[in-house]
């Protein structure tokens, strides 16, 4: 319901983060990621950021070298998802300070934790950067 | 593999080391990964929880990004879960989220862990557990942990409660009985003044309500009335595009009865369409498409923009605009539209070209070609489409050509003409996409050869040497059609009174062919005795007189073309079937051979058996339909003599099955029945008519052609039956959940109507996912619902309202909260400040007095 999955993929097509909100086997995931990444990376700047794939939509946006792809149900508001992606990037930026692809690669679990704070069961439950980051910062302080 | 040692845990690679190592690629990625996996396997067996958890972390990383199977780590993950340290727990839950699913065998073991964590005092642990539950819940887990979730729904901590609400839906889904337990708490949460909770609850309700009420009665009209005004205001005032889009979508999907709202929405959509941003263009086109169903004027207004978008750079936009253009097609403009679109297709890339052709084909063939008035033009369009270079729609064109030939009698001359054009062109034979079309053309030219202007030409086309490029099945059709043409020519020649004795003509035929050909000729003569000579003459439109010489030429051609075939092992000779062999064929069920067929006499009494060449299709269908006794009837009827006086009467009798029964007097006129008369086409699907049609055939059963495409005329009926079956499936899935919720709703009469209020707001807002604000207070009000559903579900929400009785004391409070929330959510991050002030005022004053009960 709502969001089905969130992917971060670099320009070469390598997945940097994958968060699924419904169960798919490893093969299915591989196939899905391959297909979607191919479709989205082939598009250029002038084309719109929404791609229809099977029975859901992919909303994507490119930030520097990383593509953020979110797979959503058909009745979801695409523009709102674009804003969600931006919120995600801003949150990571606040935490890592000038986030780049390497940060996500080396601190993948933190990125996952952030996502877990924001989205639950496919619905967005938190949009306040402060609220999202506070548990993570607490945890870092503790360890 | 030796057991884990102290050395392993001391020198364990951390996740960071792993990643660095991967990136360094000293020994190649695959090798490095397999080495790491081995290390991980060792480490994960260690007794030290830290080692284990690091190993788990590394494994999650590898599994997530490099698609490795994590299932061996299931047990260790559980072990790490039991650690008191939060970081370990976090890592363990993370791993579990990635790897557990419904069929993981030890899912049961996790129940206790979850329960412990759900009951813990640390809110983060609780949320971890909830998050986990939301992802991996299955029936057992849901059932066992319902009481815990129930408790959490009323927890003091906002953080926890919010997440509990989000999980609740998942729990409901998996274990519908939990609804009884949790529903009340959930509803109580609606009373909560915190917008975060409220939005979460509303989200759950939207999802639930969809499942329950989506099949119930229609839109609650009063709800719509209330909501329209605020939405229109929002549309006018908001500065945020996503919210604007949300409102537009709401209006066009569910509030389409309100003209002013729709107009406003369409105006905004127009703004989207002319915007530079391709995203907005795309969304504008999508919104227009939804509007188009009821308000075609909106599309007509924006026609130029839509057509311009057909040549946009973005393929998505092109496809959307194509769909819109298709929506605008009607009877009057179908030919111009198709002309324009075909021109576009010629200029576009292959993919889009085929999209265009496909959509033209499907639109024109909808509902038995209801928008087509001029079939002659359509048939020639089909021929033209087959010639377009990138065309891959050969199958569809083939289907339609044959379908139209079967259904629409009057277009057959044109059809044969188009077929002839296709067959004559040798270039088309090499194109594998067109084989279907060519086979259709060949079949039709054989079938309706009497309408052709120059059968000799047809014959040459069918026999041209390049036909050996075609696959055998299609060649077979060519051969059969060639024979049909041949027989027809012979027939007309004979009719014209040429003196060719049957025996003489046989001499010309090669031996292998003579058996079948002579049989046909024999039969023709028997029919000829009964058939009306004038009728046949009337049918023939041959411009070239068929003389004896031309017949001889034809036969020579045939011999030339087919002689070599006889030698090849592809061709088999069909001998007669002996009686004993026939006896061994078991009768299909339902076939009653001995029954009195006198009833048929009544029906078919005045139907003349038409010439031998027509209606040669369909016998295979007859078997399929279980009407196989009709084939026996064929033999009987073929000997019926027929007397007629006037041309019209005999035409009517010949085409009797296409006329409505005599009692409808308006049909007895001098006009041909119109080609696309729906009653005409409807008859064809009718089995009785089918039977009648076939009893008119004069074919000997042996002459049944072996078509590679038995065109099933009953296609439509199948489709009709499929739909109800397909619809049942989603119902059964939702039944248990909806049943449970319905029980709860109807069981307790004093449930709040507040849900309906929040539904009101939800419907007007759907989900606005807003950006972060710097002001935390404002932020909390702005936090959005996770998911909403289209406001077409509002109607179901309206339904829900009706079934709840009001609780008056909380009314005012409810409304205020909800109104405020509604207004609050209207402001976006930029306009939030200014939005709040003016809107707060109306919030207090416009209190909705009644609950629409």
Interface residues (C-beta under 8 A of the other chain):
Chain A: X1 X2 X3 X14 X15 X16 X17 X18 X21 X23 X26 X29 X30 X43 X46 X47 X48 X49 X50 X51 X52 X73 X75 X76 X77 X78 X79 X80 X81 X82 X83 X84 X86 X87 X90 X105 X106 X108 X109 X112 X113 X116 X119 X120 X121 X122 X123 X124 X125 X126 X127 X128 X129 X130 X135 X138 X139 X142 X143
Chain B: X15 X16 X19 X23 X57 X60 X61 X63 X64 X65 X67 X68 X69 X86 X87 X90 X91 X94 X97 X101 X102 X124 X127 X130 X131 X134 X135 X136 X162 X163 X166 X167 X169 X170 X196 X200 X203 X207 X241 X242 X245 X246 X249 X277 X278 X279 X281 X282 X283 X313 X314 X315 X316 X317 X766 X767 X768 X769 X770 X771 X772 X773 X776 X779 X780 X782 X783 X784 X785 X786 X787 X789 X790
